[in-house]
Amino acid sequence: MKIAIINGPNLNLLGTREPSVYGSQTFEQYYGVLQNLYPDITFDYYQSNVEGELINALQQRGFDYDGIVINPGGYTHTSVALGDAIAAITTPVIEVHISNVHAREDFRKISHVSAKCKGTISGLGLAGYKLAIQWFIDQAK
């Protein structure tokens, strides 16, 4: 099974960025945990702060992977193009947000990607990634 994890803007700062909201663990540290938990899965991790690069990453992985876990970060609320890219690919996508976007500012309650995804996990911290991966595993059974 091949699963891509695609993280958007500012997620490269996990561990130092607002630890009260996002925790003190870097994503690279958590990625190692995921790789150890799921040794039979081939993971591909990509992070970018650039919208077009995220679209390219979706298109490159969107036809031959078993699943994509995406945290579009702030582009969730602004990028119609990212939503269009998810709609254009055949690989199922789960949207993950570390914080509960619905408990934050009003503009964060708008998502241009959620309706294009199989589901959304929000507010469960980094564990949301694990839950998304588990969903893909369960679907493959």
Phi, psi and omega in degrees: 000136179244124179232129176261141172244122182239120179248140182266204191299141175072355179285348171290348181262007178304142183101331177238335183278119176037067183302334179292337179261316191251357179087177184252003180268136174286160178291327179299321177296315180293324178301320175299321177298314180299317179297323177288323180291327185234069184294341181273356180262135172270113181262149172229121181248134179220137175224139175209150173265003187248123184304311182297325178293326176293320177297315177301317180298319177297315181294323180291330185254353193279006181231352182224012174258160178276340179189155175231130172255121181237135168243098184284359181056218182297340178292343175310318191266355186230341192257098171295323182297323177294318175298319178297322179295320178295319179294333186278344184261165181261340179290132178293145184235135172248129178270132180234138172230131181293315179268164175277098184298336181281348177260008183250205183300152183302322183296338180282351179280352178263129177231130175267002181243333187306315183293342180269351185261161175293329180188172181226135175240125186221135171089008182254019180068203180296339179300339177301325178295315179298318179297320178295316178299317179298323178299315179298320178297315181296325180291332182282346183285000000 
